[in-house]
Amino acid sequence: MSLDSELRVLLDVRGVTSVCVVGSDGVLIGGAEGADGDLMRVAELVPSALGSSRVLAGLLGDGEVTQALVEFDRAPVLLVPLSAETAAGGGHVAVFTLSAVADLGRVRFRLKTMLPRLIAALPV
Amino acid sequence: MSVREVLRPLSETAGVMAVQVSTRDGLAVEMIGHGLRADVLAAETAAVLESSRSAADRLMLGEPAYVSVALPQYRLLCFPLESHVLAVVVGEDDAPAAVELALGVLPRLAAEMGDPT
């Protein structure tokens, strides 16, 4: 299945309003969104948000960032590096916009089960 | 009540490794905890929140209420005030409770720092 097709499966998870995969440079690789989505703008969040997060991870000496959540007034945005390589500064990041923080657990669970398929669908 | 006294209950909560108040431009004001460089924590916390705020303008999702960075064992929580930032470093298992407590502390902290609520 193509990356966009895999991402459309994640869009079906209750609470997910958009999902995309972004390179660590902020370039949009693929995505699926609801009617109000704006994937390009969501993708722009990745480099700066994860860059500072990585420095903080180094400060704590606790390995790599496993995910970052920004809870905005109107919706939370979840950033998940798709591999250890991504967490360290290379590779891809999955970005979700959600209806509410309460949807986080469900999204994390589905992403965990779909991760091998997502990684397999990534461009080399 | 001093800033330290406002932060103390949060710092003594199970799983909390450190709490810090810093300015929005990255200067540490007060910190309770050990094992972390206060200046680096303040600087990078400010950077994380600033990038979130810039994204908020573009995404039109409103202001960031807080940022949570998850690591294998720890969670870093960053809460913005008008002119300051509250950062909490907590064990992963204790993070949800720490979020609730920190949100409860924010109004008293804002009052102590002279930030509007």
gemmi code that builds the backbone of each chain (N, CA, C; Angstrom):
import gemmi

chains = {
    "A": [
        ("MET", (0.857, -1.198, 0.000), (0.000, 0.000, 0.000), (0.890, 1.245, 0.000)),
        ("SER", (0.449, 2.311, -0.627), (1.243, 3.541, -0.661), (1.221, 4.206, 0.709)),
        ("LEU", (2.120, 5.153, 0.903), (2.174, 5.865, 2.179), (0.855, 6.595, 2.428)),
        ("ASP", (0.335, 7.285, 1.420), (-0.913, 8.023, 1.608), (-2.057, 7.069, 1.974)),
        ("SER", (-2.067, 5.887, 1.393), (-3.112, 4.913, 1.727), (-2.989, 4.459, 3.170)),
        ("GLU", (-1.761, 4.201, 3.619), (-1.552, 3.815, 5.018), (-1.996, 4.947, 5.946)),
        ("LEU", (-1.706, 6.178, 5.551), (-2.075, 7.312, 6.402), (-3.587, 7.506, 6.440)),
        ("ARG", (-4.276, 7.174, 5.363), (-5.743, 7.289, 5.369), (-6.346, 6.312, 6.364)),
        ("VAL", (-5.693, 5.186, 6.579), (-6.154, 4.242, 7.611), (-6.056, 4.901, 8.989)),
        ("LEU", (-4.974, 5.613, 9.221), (-4.820, 6.310, 10.506), (-5.828, 7.448, 10.646)),
        ("LEU", (-6.201, 8.066, 9.540), (-7.194, 9.136, 9.598), (-8.541, 8.600, 10.080)),
        ("ASP", (-8.779, 7.314, 9.890), (-10.035, 6.700, 10.325), (-10.086, 6.488, 11.835)),
        ("VAL", (-8.951, 6.625, 12.515), (-8.952, 6.469, 13.973), (-9.726, 7.638, 14.582)),
        ("ARG", (-10.656, 7.315, 15.454), (-11.525, 8.361, 16.034), (-10.670, 9.416, 16.739)),
        ("GLY", (-10.888, 10.652, 16.389), (-10.164, 11.760, 17.017), (-9.057, 12.336, 16.149)),
        ("VAL", (-8.632, 11.598, 15.137), (-7.569, 12.101, 14.245), (-8.201, 12.991, 13.181)),
        ("THR", (-7.763, 14.237, 13.097), (-8.321, 15.153, 12.105), (-7.397, 15.308, 10.902)),
        ("SER", (-6.112, 15.049, 11.090), (-5.203, 14.982, 9.961), (-3.965, 14.221, 10.395)),
        ("VAL", (-3.261, 13.632, 9.432), (-2.012, 12.925, 9.727), (-1.098, 13.096, 8.519)),
        ("CYS", (0.183, 13.314, 8.789), (1.123, 13.406, 7.692), (2.469, 12.853, 8.145)),
        ("VAL", (3.318, 12.602, 7.171), (4.695, 12.205, 7.449), (5.586, 13.277, 6.847)),
        ("VAL", (6.525, 13.721, 7.632), (7.366, 14.853, 7.278), (8.821, 14.453, 7.430)),
        ("GLY", (9.661, 14.947, 6.532), (11.079, 14.771, 6.724), (11.566, 15.666, 7.849)),
        ("SER", (12.733, 15.363, 8.386), (13.229, 16.160, 9.510), (13.515, 17.604, 9.101)),
        ("ASP", (13.534, 17.872, 7.792), (13.708, 19.244, 7.308), (12.374, 19.953, 7.106)),
        ("GLY", (11.280, 19.297, 7.461), (9.971, 19.931, 7.341), (9.287, 19.726, 6.005)),
        ("VAL", (9.898, 18.951, 5.108), (9.281, 18.702, 3.804), (8.211, 17.628, 3.944)),
        ("LEU", (7.014, 17.917, 3.408), (5.901, 16.977, 3.499), (6.147, 15.791, 2.570)),
        ("ILE", (6.106, 14.577, 3.127), (6.340, 13.369, 2.355), (5.013, 12.759, 1.902)),
        ("GLY", (4.018, 12.767, 2.775), (2.702, 12.214, 2.457), (1.730, 12.598, 3.538)),
        ("GLY", (0.420, 12.510, 3.228), (-0.527, 12.888, 4.262), (-1.952, 12.575, 3.905)),
        ("ALA", (-2.824, 12.700, 4.918), (-4.263, 12.526, 4.753), (-4.928, 13.481, 5.736)),
        ("GLU", (-5.941, 14.201, 5.283), (-6.538, 15.194, 6.172), (-8.040, 15.261, 5.994)),
        ("GLY", (-8.680, 15.740, 7.081), (-10.090, 16.022, 7.040), (-10.321, 17.352, 6.359)),
        ("ALA", (-11.580, 17.809, 6.377), (-11.950, 18.993, 5.597), (-11.227, 20.251, 6.052)),
        ("ASP", (-10.924, 20.349, 7.349), (-10.315, 21.576, 7.866), (-8.807, 21.504, 7.962)),
        ("GLY", (-8.192, 20.497, 7.400), (-6.765, 20.330, 7.597), (-5.905, 21.263, 6.755)),
        ("ASP", (-4.682, 21.408, 7.171), (-3.708, 22.176, 6.403), (-2.362, 21.533, 6.653)),
        ("LEU", (-2.082, 20.488, 5.870), (-0.923, 19.662, 6.163), (0.379, 20.409, 6.003)),
        ("MET", (0.435, 21.309, 5.038), (1.687, 22.013, 4.816), (2.074, 22.807, 6.060)),
        ("ARG", (1.096, 23.426, 6.691), (1.399, 24.230, 7.867), (1.776, 23.332, 9.047)),
        ("VAL", (1.119, 22.210, 9.154), (1.461, 21.276, 10.229), (2.902, 20.802, 10.051)),
        ("ALA", (3.284, 20.533, 8.809), (4.635, 20.034, 8.536), (5.700, 21.038, 8.973)),
        ("GLU", (5.387, 22.317, 8.873), (6.361, 23.355, 9.230), (6.743, 23.312, 10.702)),
        ("LEU", (5.886, 22.725, 11.524), (6.124, 22.690, 12.974), (7.306, 21.780, 13.318)),
        ("VAL", (7.581, 20.812, 12.454), (8.470, 19.705, 12.835), (9.913, 20.127, 13.143)),
        ("PRO", (10.601, 20.813, 12.225), (12.037, 21.026, 12.486), (12.316, 21.782, 13.786)),
        ("SER", (11.602, 22.874, 14.024), (11.911, 23.670, 15.214), (11.455, 22.968, 16.480)),
        ("ALA", (10.277, 22.371, 16.458), (9.770, 21.705, 17.669), (10.673, 20.551, 18.068)),
        ("LEU", (11.081, 19.739, 17.104), (11.913, 18.586, 17.452), (13.351, 18.970, 17.717)),
        ("GLY", (13.827, 20.020, 17.071), (15.212, 20.429, 17.287), (15.479, 20.769, 18.737)),
        ("SER", (14.639, 21.617, 19.315), (14.817, 21.979, 20.726), (14.547, 20.793, 21.633)),
        ("SER", (13.592, 19.962, 21.248), (13.292, 18.776, 22.052), (14.506, 17.863, 22.137)),
        ("ARG", (15.251, 17.757, 21.038), (16.437, 16.892, 21.046), (17.506, 17.440, 21.984)),
        ("VAL", (17.662, 18.758, 22.005), (18.645, 19.347, 22.926), (18.234, 19.047, 24.361)),
        ("LEU", (16.957, 19.166, 24.646), (16.478, 18.867, 25.998), (16.691, 17.395, 26.335)),
        ("ALA", (16.512, 16.531, 25.359), (16.753, 15.103, 25.585), (18.214, 14.871, 25.956)),
        ("GLY", (19.111, 15.577, 25.259), (20.526, 15.468, 25.570), (20.835, 15.964, 26.969)),
        ("LEU", (20.143, 17.023, 27.378), (20.349, 17.580, 28.714), (19.994, 16.563, 29.782)),
        ("LEU", (18.908, 15.823, 29.550), (18.461, 14.844, 30.536), (19.215, 13.525, 30.427)),
        ("GLY", (19.932, 13.328, 29.323), (20.714, 12.109, 29.145), (19.859, 10.861, 29.137)),
        ("ASP", (18.643, 10.992, 28.596), (17.700, 9.882, 28.676), (17.349, 9.338, 27.296)),
        ("GLY", (18.304, 9.316, 26.382), (18.020, 8.762, 25.068), (17.323, 9.765, 24.174)),
        ("GLU", (16.646, 9.254, 23.165), (16.066, 10.111, 22.144), (14.605, 10.426, 22.444)),
        ("VAL", (14.117, 11.492, 21.807), (12.715, 11.884, 21.939), (11.827, 10.786, 21.347)),
        ("THR", (10.858, 10.341, 22.103), (9.947, 9.321, 21.582), (8.686, 9.963, 21.000)),
        ("GLN", (8.292, 11.102, 21.548), (7.207, 11.872, 20.956), (7.148, 13.253, 21.598)),
        ("ALA", (6.496, 14.185, 20.919), (6.287, 15.525, 21.456), (4.829, 15.892, 21.220)),
        ("LEU", (4.225, 16.501, 22.210), (2.826, 16.894, 22.116), (2.727, 18.378, 22.388)),
        ("VAL", (2.061, 19.101, 21.516), (1.760, 20.501, 21.777), (0.256, 20.611, 21.900)),
        ("GLU", (-0.217, 20.983, 23.094), (-1.652, 21.137, 23.264), (-2.002, 22.595, 23.017)),
        ("PHE", (-2.560, 22.874, 21.864), (-3.027, 24.211, 21.542), (-4.435, 24.390, 22.119)),
        ("ASP", (-4.884, 25.644, 22.161), (-6.219, 25.920, 22.705), (-7.284, 25.103, 21.993)),
        ("ARG", (-7.162, 24.982, 20.662), (-8.244, 24.364, 19.896), (-7.993, 22.898, 19.576)),
        ("ALA", (-6.747, 22.448, 19.589), (-6.491, 21.043, 19.238), (-5.062, 20.679, 19.606)),
        ("PRO", (-4.836, 19.429, 20.016), (-3.462, 18.984, 20.249), (-2.814, 18.513, 18.949)),
        ("VAL", (-1.489, 18.666, 18.874), (-0.710, 18.169, 17.749), (0.354, 17.241, 18.310)),
        ("LEU", (0.415, 16.032, 17.774), (1.341, 14.998, 18.256), (2.395, 14.737, 17.190)),
        ("LEU", (3.655, 14.763, 17.587), (4.770, 14.480, 16.683), (5.463, 13.206, 17.162)),
        ("VAL", (5.627, 12.240, 16.268), (6.220, 10.964, 16.642), (7.326, 10.604, 15.653)),
        ("PRO", (8.599, 10.626, 16.079), (9.659, 10.134, 15.194), (9.396, 8.674, 14.840)),
        ("LEU", (9.601, 8.335, 13.569), (9.245, 6.989, 13.134), (10.365, 5.980, 13.338)),
        ("SER", (11.529, 6.457, 13.743), (12.618, 5.532, 13.978), (13.613, 6.199, 14.903)),
        ("ALA", (14.534, 5.402, 15.429), (15.583, 5.959, 16.282), (16.435, 6.943, 15.491)),
        ("GLU", (16.576, 6.662, 14.191), (17.354, 7.560, 13.343), (16.669, 8.922, 13.273)),
        ("THR", (15.329, 8.899, 13.165), (14.590, 10.142, 13.131), (14.741, 10.903, 14.436)),
        ("ALA", (14.643, 10.180, 15.521), (14.748, 10.822, 16.827), (16.101, 11.508, 16.973)),
        ("ALA", (17.121, 10.947, 16.328), (18.464, 11.505, 16.447), (18.717, 12.623, 15.435)),
        ("GLY", (17.793, 12.890, 14.548), (17.984, 14.018, 13.649), (17.846, 13.696, 12.184)),
        ("GLY", (17.687, 12.434, 11.833), (17.482, 12.110, 10.425), (16.174, 11.397, 10.262)),
        ("GLY", (15.691, 11.151, 9.025), (14.509, 10.333, 8.851), (13.214, 11.102, 8.938)),
        ("HIS", (12.149, 10.409, 9.292), (10.797, 10.926, 9.155), (10.050, 11.026, 10.478)),
        ("VAL", (9.048, 11.905, 10.461), (8.228, 12.149, 11.650), (6.765, 12.068, 11.251)),
        ("ALA", (5.962, 11.357, 12.026), (4.518, 11.360, 11.817), (3.922, 12.486, 12.653)),
        ("VAL", (3.034, 13.269, 12.061), (2.416, 14.396, 12.754), (0.906, 14.222, 12.696)),
        ("PHE", (0.265, 14.236, 13.853), (-1.185, 14.082, 13.956), (-1.793, 15.354, 14.525)),
        ("THR", (-2.897, 15.816, 13.949), (-3.734, 16.779, 14.660), (-4.946, 15.998, 15.170)),
        ("LEU", (-5.307, 16.262, 16.406), (-6.344, 15.484, 17.088), (-7.496, 16.380, 17.513)),
        ("SER", (-8.633, 15.754, 17.811), (-9.776, 16.511, 18.335), (-9.538, 16.906, 19.784)),
        ("ALA", (-8.929, 15.998, 20.542), (-8.739, 16.249, 21.971), (-7.598, 15.381, 22.492)),
        ("VAL", (-7.022, 15.800, 23.611), (-5.942, 15.028, 24.226), (-6.418, 13.638, 24.614)),
        ("ALA", (-7.715, 13.504, 24.866), (-8.269, 12.204, 25.252), (-8.087, 11.156, 24.159)),
        ("ASP", (-7.860, 11.594, 22.932), (-7.698, 10.652, 21.822), (-6.277, 10.116, 21.708)),
        ("LEU", (-5.376, 10.637, 22.530), (-3.966, 10.288, 22.401), (-3.698, 8.792, 22.516)),
        ("GLY", (-4.274, 8.180, 23.540), (-3.988, 6.770, 23.787), (-4.373, 5.907, 22.597)),
        ("ARG", (-5.523, 6.204, 22.044), (-6.021, 5.435, 20.893), (-5.064, 5.601, 19.702)),
        ("VAL", (-4.637, 6.834, 19.476), (-3.754, 7.111, 18.346), (-2.412, 6.408, 18.530)),
        ("ARG", (-1.880, 6.495, 19.743), (-0.592, 5.855, 20.009), (-0.695, 4.347, 19.761)),
        ("PHE", (-1.775, 3.763, 20.194), (-1.930, 2.317, 20.043), (-1.978, 1.937, 18.568)),
        ("ARG", (-2.784, 2.659, 17.785), (-2.887, 2.317, 16.363), (-1.573, 2.543, 15.635)),
        ("LEU", (-0.886, 3.629, 16.014), (0.390, 3.916, 15.354), (1.388, 2.805, 15.642)),
        ("LYS", (1.397, 2.334, 16.878), (2.317, 1.262, 17.253), (2.077, 0.016, 16.407)),
        ("THR", (0.821, -0.325, 16.188), (0.519, -1.532, 15.409), (0.808, -1.318, 13.928)),
        ("MET", (0.713, -0.092, 13.451), (0.898, 0.179, 12.026), (2.318, 0.582, 11.669)),
        ("LEU", (3.152, 0.763, 12.673), (4.484, 1.319, 12.425), (5.278, 0.556, 11.370)),
        ("PRO", (5.343, -0.784, 11.425), (6.126, -1.482, 10.394), (5.624, -1.191, 8.984)),
        ("ARG", (4.315, -1.138, 8.811), (3.767, -0.872, 7.475), (4.070, 0.545, 7.023)),
        ("LEU", (4.000, 1.491, 7.965), (4.304, 2.881, 7.622), (5.764, 3.016, 7.183)),
        ("ILE", (6.653, 2.421, 7.961), (8.071, 2.513, 7.649), (8.361, 1.852, 6.304)),
        ("ALA", (7.689, 0.741, 6.031), (7.894, 0.047, 4.759), (7.413, 0.891, 3.580)),
        ("ALA", (6.418, 1.759, 3.820), (5.851, 2.576, 2.742), (6.607, 3.880, 2.520)),
        ("LEU", (7.586, 4.170, 3.391), (8.335, 5.417, 3.263), (9.228, 5.377, 2.030)),
        ("PRO", (9.432, 6.532, 1.397), (10.364, 6.542, 0.269), (11.783, 6.317, 0.761)),
        ("VAL", (12.597, 5.627, -0.003), (13.990, 5.372, 0.410), (14.886, 6.566, 0.047)),
    ],
    "B": [
        ("MET", (3.988, 35.175, 49.444), (4.546, 33.852, 49.150), (5.601, 33.981, 48.052)),
        ("SER", (6.748, 33.358, 48.219), (7.789, 33.464, 47.205), (7.537, 32.470, 46.074)),
        ("VAL", (8.270, 32.666, 44.963), (8.150, 31.734, 43.848), (8.529, 30.325, 44.302)),
        ("ARG", (9.583, 30.234, 45.102), (10.032, 28.923, 45.576), (8.937, 28.218, 46.374)),
        ("GLU", (8.233, 28.981, 47.180), (7.166, 28.395, 47.992), (6.003, 27.948, 47.118)),
        ("VAL", (5.747, 28.672, 46.045), (4.687, 28.260, 45.117), (5.079, 26.954, 44.425)),
        ("LEU", (6.360, 26.813, 44.089), (6.823, 25.641, 43.349), (7.019, 24.408, 44.238)),
        ("ARG", (7.206, 24.622, 45.516), (7.609, 23.503, 46.378), (6.648, 22.322, 46.349)),
        ("PRO", (5.323, 22.537, 46.489), (4.417, 21.357, 46.449), (4.557, 20.553, 45.163)),
        ("LEU", (4.746, 21.243, 44.053), (4.906, 20.551, 42.777), (6.226, 19.776, 42.762)),
        ("SER", (7.282, 20.398, 43.278), (8.590, 19.743, 43.270), (8.611, 18.515, 44.165)),
        ("GLU", (7.744, 18.482, 45.165), (7.725, 17.362, 46.111), (6.747, 16.263, 45.693)),
        ("THR", (6.120, 16.443, 44.555), (5.195, 15.433, 44.032), (5.968, 14.227, 43.527)),
        ("ALA", (5.400, 13.056, 43.725), (6.049, 11.805, 43.308), (6.449, 11.855, 41.843)),
        ("GLY", (7.707, 11.511, 41.572), (8.176, 11.412, 40.197), (8.764, 12.685, 39.628)),
        ("VAL", (8.560, 13.820, 40.288), (9.063, 15.083, 39.760), (10.549, 15.221, 40.092)),
        ("MET", (11.342, 15.410, 39.050), (12.795, 15.506, 39.203), (13.231, 16.960, 39.398)),
        ("ALA", (12.545, 17.869, 38.695), (12.927, 19.274, 38.786), (11.774, 20.140, 38.316)),
        ("VAL", (11.691, 21.339, 38.891), (10.763, 22.351, 38.384), (11.540, 23.644, 38.240)),
        ("GLN", (11.203, 24.388, 37.217), (11.933, 25.631, 36.963), (10.987, 26.688, 36.434)),
        ("VAL", (11.196, 27.914, 36.877), (10.556, 29.073, 36.273), (11.642, 29.856, 35.559)),
        ("SER", (11.383, 30.231, 34.331), (12.341, 31.013, 33.567), (11.598, 32.089, 32.796)),
        ("THR", (12.343, 33.026, 32.253), (11.731, 34.061, 31.433), (11.471, 33.513, 30.033)),
        ("ARG", (10.609, 34.201, 29.293), (10.282, 33.714, 27.949), (11.468, 33.789, 26.999)),
        ("ASP", (12.463, 34.617, 27.349), (13.645, 34.679, 26.490), (14.781, 33.801, 27.012)),
        ("GLY", (14.472, 32.884, 27.935), (15.408, 31.819, 28.249), (16.333, 32.027, 29.433)),
        ("LEU", (15.973, 32.866, 30.388), (16.819, 33.058, 31.574), (16.161, 32.379, 32.778)),
        ("ALA", (16.925, 31.577, 33.497), (16.387, 30.877, 34.663), (16.101, 31.882, 35.787)),
        ("VAL", (14.934, 31.722, 36.413), (14.548, 32.587, 37.531), (14.647, 31.815, 38.849)),
        ("GLU", (14.083, 30.622, 38.874), (14.079, 29.813, 40.095), (13.997, 28.355, 39.680)),
        ("MET", (14.740, 27.508, 40.372), (14.702, 26.088, 40.055), (14.819, 25.267, 41.328)),
        ("ILE", (14.028, 24.233, 41.423), (14.153, 23.258, 42.507), (14.408, 21.908, 41.846)),
        ("GLY", (15.506, 21.274, 42.218), (15.847, 19.987, 41.622), (17.334, 19.899, 41.421)),
        ("HIS", (17.789, 18.707, 41.025), (19.224, 18.485, 40.871), (19.518, 17.807, 39.547)),
        ("GLY", (20.788, 17.870, 39.188), (21.240, 17.075, 38.053), (20.985, 17.688, 36.697)),
        ("LEU", (20.531, 18.911, 36.641), (20.276, 19.557, 35.355), (20.920, 20.923, 35.329)),
        ("ARG", (21.375, 21.327, 34.158), (21.921, 22.680, 34.022), (20.757, 23.649, 33.834)),
        ("ALA", (20.604, 24.523, 34.804), (19.462, 25.437, 34.803), (19.477, 26.336, 33.570)),
        ("ASP", (20.653, 26.799, 33.163), (20.715, 27.737, 32.036), (20.304, 27.056, 30.730)),
        ("VAL", (20.732, 25.822, 30.523), (20.376, 25.115, 29.297), (18.887, 24.762, 29.291)),
        ("LEU", (18.379, 24.295, 30.435), (16.945, 23.967, 30.526), (16.104, 25.192, 30.211)),
        ("ALA", (16.483, 26.348, 30.767), (15.723, 27.577, 30.531), (15.782, 27.981, 29.058)),
        ("ALA", (16.949, 27.901, 28.475), (17.118, 28.337, 27.081), (16.326, 27.446, 26.130)),
        ("GLU", (16.431, 26.149, 26.310), (15.769, 25.236, 25.365), (14.270, 25.178, 25.594)),
        ("THR", (13.844, 25.342, 26.851), (12.403, 25.414, 27.119), (11.802, 26.615, 26.392)),
        ("ALA", (12.500, 27.735, 26.458), (12.028, 28.943, 25.767), (11.961, 28.699, 24.263)),
        ("ALA", (12.941, 27.981, 23.725), (12.965, 27.717, 22.285), (11.809, 26.814, 21.871)),
        ("VAL", (11.542, 25.780, 22.663), (10.429, 24.879, 22.349), (9.112, 25.649, 22.331)),
        ("LEU", (8.914, 26.499, 23.316), (7.645, 27.231, 23.387), (7.543, 28.275, 22.297)),
        ("GLU", (8.663, 28.906, 21.970), (8.621, 29.919, 20.920), (8.277, 29.292, 19.579)),
        ("SER", (8.849, 28.112, 19.307), (8.522, 27.455, 18.045), (7.056, 27.030, 18.026)),
        ("SER", (6.539, 26.637, 19.171), (5.121, 26.257, 19.242), (4.230, 27.472, 19.027)),
        ("ARG", (4.631, 28.594, 19.590), (3.833, 29.811, 19.426), (3.848, 30.272, 17.973)),
        ("SER", (5.011, 30.189, 17.310), (5.088, 30.566, 15.897), (4.197, 29.659, 15.066)),
        ("ALA", (4.218, 28.369, 15.390), (3.376, 27.426, 14.669), (1.905, 27.714, 14.935)),
        ("ALA", (1.571, 28.117, 16.160), (0.181, 28.400, 16.507), (-0.392, 29.483, 15.612)),
        ("ASP", (0.411, 30.512, 15.326), (-0.052, 31.593, 14.448), (-0.390, 31.048, 13.062)),
        ("ARG", (0.473, 30.170, 12.561), (0.260, 29.652, 11.210), (-0.845, 28.606, 11.157)),
        ("LEU", (-0.941, 27.797, 12.209), (-1.914, 26.717, 12.213), (-3.304, 27.171, 12.620)),
        ("MET", (-3.388, 28.357, 13.219), (-4.665, 28.918, 13.687), (-5.371, 27.936, 14.626)),
        ("LEU", (-4.592, 27.359, 15.548), (-5.150, 26.446, 16.541), (-5.218, 27.085, 17.917)),
        ("GLY", (-4.971, 28.365, 18.005), (-4.965, 29.036, 19.294), (-3.578, 28.989, 19.916)),
        ("GLU", (-3.477, 29.457, 21.139), (-2.194, 29.483, 21.837), (-1.834, 28.099, 22.360)),
        ("PRO", (-0.527, 27.783, 22.480), (-0.150, 26.513, 23.115), (-0.394, 26.581, 24.618)),
        ("ALA", (-1.172, 25.643, 25.121), (-1.432, 25.582, 26.564), (-0.252, 24.936, 27.283)),
        ("TYR", (0.324, 23.910, 26.673), (1.572, 23.345, 27.185), (2.192, 22.460, 26.117)),
        ("VAL", (3.489, 22.162, 26.312), (4.213, 21.261, 25.432), (4.744, 20.113, 26.279)),
        ("SER", (4.630, 18.913, 25.771), (5.103, 17.722, 26.478), (6.085, 16.994, 25.575)),
        ("VAL", (7.314, 16.792, 26.049), (8.329, 16.056, 25.291), (8.593, 14.751, 26.023)),
        ("ALA", (8.331, 13.643, 25.351), (8.473, 12.334, 25.987), (9.809, 11.706, 25.615)),
        ("LEU", (10.509, 11.220, 26.611), (11.752, 10.474, 26.456), (11.507, 9.079, 27.007)),
        ("PRO", (12.476, 8.171, 26.872), (12.223, 6.816, 27.369), (11.787, 6.753, 28.829)),
        ("GLN", (12.448, 7.520, 29.700), (12.109, 7.415, 31.123), (11.473, 8.672, 31.692)),
        ("TYR", (11.682, 9.806, 31.049), (11.231, 11.076, 31.607), (10.304, 11.812, 30.641)),
        ("ARG", (9.567, 12.766, 31.190), (8.753, 13.666, 30.389), (9.122, 15.082, 30.800)),
        ("LEU", (9.290, 15.932, 29.804), (9.513, 17.352, 30.059), (8.235, 18.096, 29.704)),
        ("LEU", (7.694, 18.846, 30.665), (6.456, 19.599, 30.464), (6.779, 21.083, 30.509)),
        ("CYS", (6.283, 21.850, 29.554), (6.549, 23.289, 29.492), (5.220, 24.035, 29.435)),
        ("PHE", (5.013, 24.923, 30.382), (3.752, 25.667, 30.471), (4.056, 27.149, 30.316)),
        ("PRO", (3.472, 27.824, 29.324), (3.760, 29.248, 29.145), (2.868, 30.119, 30.019)),
        ("LEU", (3.473, 31.166, 30.563), (2.735, 32.276, 31.160), (2.945, 33.469, 30.236)),
        ("GLU", (2.440, 34.601, 30.629), (2.566, 35.774, 29.763), (4.035, 36.123, 29.516)),
        ("SER", (4.839, 36.170, 30.578), (6.243, 36.571, 30.446), (7.211, 35.502, 30.926)),
        ("HIS", (6.690, 34.385, 31.423), (7.549, 33.362, 32.004), (7.119, 31.981, 31.537)),
        ("VAL", (7.943, 31.006, 31.919), (7.680, 29.613, 31.548), (7.868, 28.754, 32.787)),
        ("LEU", (6.958, 27.818, 32.985), (7.137, 26.801, 34.022), (7.540, 25.499, 33.334)),
        ("ALA", (8.679, 24.937, 33.733), (9.131, 23.649, 33.192), (9.130, 22.624, 34.315)),
        ("VAL", (8.658, 21.434, 34.018), (8.620, 20.345, 34.991), (9.243, 19.117, 34.341)),
        ("VAL", (10.216, 18.508, 35.006), (10.802, 17.248, 34.536), (10.283, 16.154, 35.459)),
        ("VAL", (9.623, 15.157, 34.894), (8.933, 14.153, 35.704), (9.133, 12.773, 35.081)),
        ("GLY", (9.118, 11.740, 35.913), (9.172, 10.383, 35.404), (7.957, 10.114, 34.520)),
        ("GLU", (8.159, 9.305, 33.487), (7.110, 9.071, 32.499), (5.800, 8.596, 33.139)),
        ("ASP", (5.886, 7.701, 34.092), (4.679, 7.135, 34.705), (3.885, 8.172, 35.493)),
        ("ASP", (4.565, 9.198, 35.975), (3.896, 10.185, 36.823), (3.491, 11.438, 36.051)),
        ("ALA", (3.690, 11.434, 34.747), (3.469, 12.646, 33.958), (2.022, 13.145, 33.981)),
        ("PRO", (1.014, 12.292, 33.811), (-0.358, 12.832, 33.781), (-0.726, 13.581, 35.059)),
        ("ALA", (-0.362, 13.036, 36.205), (-0.671, 13.725, 37.461), (0.088, 15.041, 37.552)),
        ("ALA", (1.321, 15.053, 37.076), (2.134, 16.269, 37.134), (1.530, 17.369, 36.260)),
        ("VAL", (0.964, 16.993, 35.116), (0.313, 17.982, 34.254), (-0.822, 18.652, 35.010)),
        ("GLU", (-1.650, 17.852, 35.646), (-2.797, 18.410, 36.374), (-2.339, 19.327, 37.498)),
        ("LEU", (-1.320, 18.906, 38.239), (-0.827, 19.715, 39.354), (-0.226, 21.017, 38.853)),
        ("ALA", (0.541, 20.931, 37.788), (1.193, 22.127, 37.258), (0.157, 23.128, 36.766)),
        ("LEU", (-0.882, 22.637, 36.098), (-1.941, 23.534, 35.639), (-2.606, 24.221, 36.824)),
        ("GLY", (-2.702, 23.513, 37.935), (-3.284, 24.101, 39.143), (-2.385, 25.153, 39.766)),
        ("VAL", (-1.090, 24.995, 39.610), (-0.117, 25.928, 40.190), (-0.019, 27.223, 39.375)),
        ("LEU", (-0.330, 27.136, 38.091), (-0.081, 28.264, 37.186), (-0.696, 29.595, 37.643)),
        ("PRO", (-1.955, 29.622, 38.078), (-2.514, 30.927, 38.481), (-1.746, 31.561, 39.639)),
        ("ARG", (-1.354, 30.770, 40.628), (-0.601, 31.324, 41.779), (0.770, 31.779, 41.306)),
        ("LEU", (1.361, 31.013, 40.414), (2.674, 31.368, 39.896), (2.593, 32.666, 39.093)),
        ("ALA", (1.559, 32.772, 38.256), (1.383, 33.984, 37.460), (1.246, 35.206, 38.373)),
        ("ALA", (0.473, 35.037, 39.448), (0.280, 36.139, 40.388), (1.604, 36.527, 41.031)),
        ("GLU", (2.394, 35.542, 41.405), (3.669, 35.793, 42.057), (4.652, 36.467, 41.107)),
        ("MET", (4.594, 36.097, 39.818), (5.520, 36.649, 38.828), (5.013, 37.963, 38.254)),
        ("GLY", (3.780, 38.351, 38.597), (3.234, 39.582, 38.045), (2.731, 39.431, 36.631)),
        ("ASP", (2.493, 38.179, 36.195), (1.947, 37.948, 34.865), (0.429, 37.985, 34.924)),
        ("PRO", (-0.228, 38.535, 33.914), (-1.684, 38.492, 33.885), (-2.154, 37.044, 33.723)),
        ("THR", (-3.300, 36.730, 34.317), (-3.834, 35.362, 34.188), (-4.942, 35.296, 33.130)),
    ],
}
model = gemmi.Model(1)
for chain_id, residues in chains.items():
    chain = gemmi.Chain(chain_id)
    for i, (resn, *xyz) in enumerate(residues, 1):
        res = gemmi.Residue()
        res.name, res.seqid = resn, gemmi.SeqId(i, " ")
        for name, pos in zip(("N", "CA", "C"), xyz):
            atom = gemmi.Atom()
            atom.name, atom.element = name, gemmi.Element(name[0])
            atom.pos, atom.b_iso = gemmi.Position(*pos), 0.0
            res.add_atom(atom)
        chain.add_residue(res)
    model.add_chain(chain)
structure = gemmi.Structure()
structure.add_model(model)
structure.setup_entities()
